[in-house]
Amino acid sequence: MNERVVVDPITRIEGHLRIEAQMDGDRIADAYSSGTMVRGIEIILRGRDPRDAWAFAQRICGVCTLVHGIASVRAVENALKYEIPKNAQLIRNMMIGAQYVHDHVMHFYHLHALDWVDVVSALQADPKATSELAQSISNYPKSSPGYFSDMKAKLQKFVEGGQLGIFAKAYWGHPAYKLPPEANLMAVSHYLEALTWQRDVAKMLTIFGGKNPHPNFLVGGVPCPIDLNSDSAINADGLSRVQTIITQMREFVDQVYVPDTLAIASFYKDWGAQGEGVGNFMTYGDFPEQGINDPSSYLFPRGAILNRDLSTIHEVDLNDDSQVREYIAHSWYDYAGGKQESLHPYKGETALNYDGPTPPYQHLDVANSYSWLKSPRWKGNVMEVGPLARVLMMYASGHEQTRELVNYTLSTLQVPVDALFSTLGRTAARTLETKVVADHLQTWHNNLVANIKNGDTRTFNELLWEPSSWPKKAQGVGFMEAPRGALAHWIVIEDGIIANYQAVVPSTWNAGPRDATGKPGPYEAALAGHRLYDPKQPIEILRTIHSFDPCIACAVHVTDPNGEELVNVKIR
């Protein structure tokens, strides 16, 4: 069997992604990742006031709104040499941290867990045995036999109604599922529990940002004033509500998310040897304690790891023209210098040249262009970004809590350290960093309260706000560690307006196609070698792709400068 298996669209992600796997017998010989929608936000931003860029950049994605807003304001601040007050830095850290915890929990339960959890099998579970299992791994209060009996009855109603509702059209009963019915019922119950939980935790972004999912931002700080005696500012009541939300986050992470990850992973240890990818990892760093210009104060360190070598961390410079470059050899774009050229984002181009097939079509033309994603490289290397990269970087840097969590996980699962470089390792890393961030939310909140008690209520730096004081030309990069990985916006400002703007997002790094030298991207490399039990139900492909948590809308998007749609693709 040397057929090509096509999964299009990949579901339970943000955006539109097509994966084609060229088979050699029952194994994947080569895989191809195609983003099938195109981004043009950079074009829209040209000619606009850089202080307004964040509001447009947020619309790159409907999920990753906060992170693009942060990257955008940081880009302008970097170009114009803005410093922000300590309170603003703490509030930004808390907003980003809340996004992490919310995003990772939602991904695990609602996007990724169903690759490992057989929902239909849960109907065979004994609620009493499920309760005993849940209580053996956690002290979460909602673990009684009655609780799981109610959850089982709720699931039964979906089935008796002739449909599975939100659980429809999956590969239930596939032999790749290994959890016993009781573990499946526990996981499905927590899936439903997380739906309710996330409504409350999202409120933190509305307290600091005014609304969600598109919170407000401000170049030079944050838009929320602090006045403990005002109803229209961050006051004592607002700080108390934030504390309540942080407590809810930490309890769910500690009592549900972490135990569930370990419990489910214990049945899938063989996935600790599958789905590695390229073995190269990169982080930009984030969560500064002393300001964005002091990398030594970052919770997430900056650097690159090559060939699994955790003993050496290479320096990353986003302003260095020789480091980050984007290739389009297999993308539906053109550069003025031709398809073989690579460009640093300061000089990046977003010129459309779609010469691909019109749906419906059988296969991608992988010898030529086959994706709307570009192929970013660091010093010519294919790099994986995301939770695994960050956990490896913290582990290699000697971060005490991360080392304890990683070592405990490896010991509990009884898997070797090499299991980190895998589909299972990628999923576990997301859980572990959520624990780290959730705990630091409390630290940042404590520091904010202490700073206010000391009389500091500044949240905005008015200096240089007047464009007449800006240099005639300036350029800068705003970077951060988004939940899905290293994100950066590069901006060039001339005569007070945006002359060029380029965003290189995590899913571009991970999901991009082959480059000019033929090197596959991380998705493509991670799928190679996978054995498919049933090509018509390729759950193995979904497991590895979902372990990256794709967000293709971030990587590709399109309208013209007037907001009109440029590409209209119909499936017949």
Secondary structure, DSSP 8 states (H G I E B T S, - for coil): ---EEEE-S--SSBS-EEEEEEEETTEEEEEEEEE-S---HHHHHTTS-GGGHHHHHGGG-SSSHHHHHHHHHHHHHHHHT----HHHHHHHHHHHHHHHHHHHHHIIIIIIGGGT--TGGGGG--HHHHHHHHHHH---S---HHHHHHHHHHHHHHHHTTS-GGG-SS-TT-TT----HHHHHHHHHHHHHHHHHHHHHTHHHHHHHSSSSS---BTTB-S--B-TT-TTSB-HHHHHHHHHHHHHHHHHIIIIIHHHHHHHHTT-GGGGGS---SS-EEE--EEESS-TT-GGGEEE--EEE-TT-TT--B---TT-TTTEEEE-TTBSEE-TT-TT-EE-GGG---EE---S--SS-SS--TTS--BSS-EEEETTB--B-SHHHHHHHHHHHT-HHHHHHHHHHHHHHT--GGGGSSHHHHHHHHHHHHHHHHHHHHHHHHHHHHHHHTT----B--TT-SGGGS-SEEEEEEEEEETTEEEEEEEEEETTEEEEEEEE-HHHHHH----TT----HHHHHHTT-B-S-TTS-HHHHHHHHHT--BHHHH-----TTS---------
